[in-house]
Amino acid sequence: MSSVTDLIPHRPPFLFVDEIVSETAEGLVARRTFRAEEDFYKGHYPGAPITPGVLLCEAVFQTGALYMARLMAGQGSKDGVPLLAKISDVRFRSPVYPGDTITIEVKKKESLGGFTMMSGSVKNGDKRVLNVDFAVAWKTPEGAGTP
């Protein structure tokens, strides 16, 4: 199985997927451990750190990007990057703290007009953390190649 950084352009400190756990034709499961020393905990919140919801969503979107990279490679199209096109129906259910390991799952709902609609979820053990629906396009960004 390829490593995460072989498949998507994200890199630390903005990489929120540690490993791919499993995959099928319709989805992918990944894992991420949030480490206490990560910089964002210094400000969110001092003395009572909690993982920002937007970063939990980003972990889902990066897992979706991994799914798309596998899908596109299977179709012979490796050029391009996954671009988030739409986010809807985000529901947060329970917090994630430093040291927690989350399981991230994305499932393809449908593909239409160059967009792939997906649903994503995060669990922390048996606890549901969040659900989100989103759409991704596979494109070569206009700014590609510029620093």
N, C-alpha and C positions, 0 to 999 in steps of 0.2 A: 504494500500500500504506500502511495506517495506521501511525503510529508506535507503539512499544511502550506509551508512557504514555497513548495514546488508548484502549487496549484493557484494560489491567489497572490496579488501584489502587496497585501498588507504585511507590515513589519512592526516589531516592537518599536516604540511603546504603544502602538495602536493595533496590536494583534490580540484578539480576545478569544482565540480557539487554540488549545494546546494539541489536540489530537483528534483524528477521525476514529470513531468507535466502530461504526458499521455503516453500510450503505446498501440501498436497493435501487431499482429502476425508478422508484417513485419518491425517494427521500434519502436523507443522510442524518446520522447521529454523531455528535461530537461532544467533547468534554473540555472544560476549562476550570482550573483552580485559581482563585483570586488570592494573591499573595499579600500579606500584611504590609510589605515594604513598597507597594505600588504607590506612586506619587499622588494619585487623586485622593487617596484616603486621608492625606494631610489636611485637605480642605473640605472633605465630605464625610463625616463631620468630625472636627477635632475633638478627641476624647470619646467619641462614640461613632467610629467609622462604619459606613454602610456603602455598599456598591451602588453607584448611580444607575438609575433605571435606564438612562440613555445608553450606557455601556452594556447593560444586559441586552438591550435591543440590538446593539451593534454586534454582540456575539451571535445572535440569531442571524443577522444579515450576513455576517462573514461565513456562517455555516451554510446559508443559502448560496453564497458565492462559491463555496467549495462544491456544493451540489451542481451548480451551473458549470463550473470548470470541468467536472467529470462528464457531464452531459455533452458539453461542446466538444471535448476531446473525443468522445465516442462518435460524434458526428463529423470528425475530421476538421474541426474549426478551433484552433488553439489561439488565434489572434484575437485580441480584444480583452476587455475586463468587464466584470459584472458592475452594472450601475443601478443603484436603487432608484426605482421610479415612483413607488407609492407605498405608503404605510397607512394601515387602518386598523381600527378595533384593538388597540393595545390595552391589555388589562393586567395590572400588577396585583399579585395576590400575597406575596410574602417576600421579606427582604433577604438579601445575600450579604454575608459578612466576610471580613478577611479570613482566609483559611478555608472557606467553603469551596467545594467542588460541585459545579453544576453540570447537568447533562442537557444538551441542546439538540432539539430535533426539528428538522424541516421536512415538509411534505409538499410535493407538487400538486397543485389543484388543477390548473389548466395552462395551456400556452395559447396565446392569441396575439396576432399582429406584432410579433417580435418581442413580446413580453411573456414572462413566465410568472404566473400567480402562485404564491406559496402560503402555507400557514406554518408558523413556528411556535415552539413552546420551550420553556426552560423549567427544569425541575432541580431541586436541591434535595437529594435523597428521594423520599416519597412525597415531599411538599411541592405543590405546583407554585412556581414563581411568577411566570407570565405567559401570556398567549398574545400573538400578533399575526395579522395578515399583512402580506407585502407583495410587491411585484418587482421583478428584476429584468433589465434588458442587458444583452451582451453586446457591447459596443467598443469601438476604438475611440477613446476620448479625444476631443479636439486638442487638448493640452498635452497629449502624449509626447514624451521625449523632452519636454521642457522641465528644467529643475524647479 
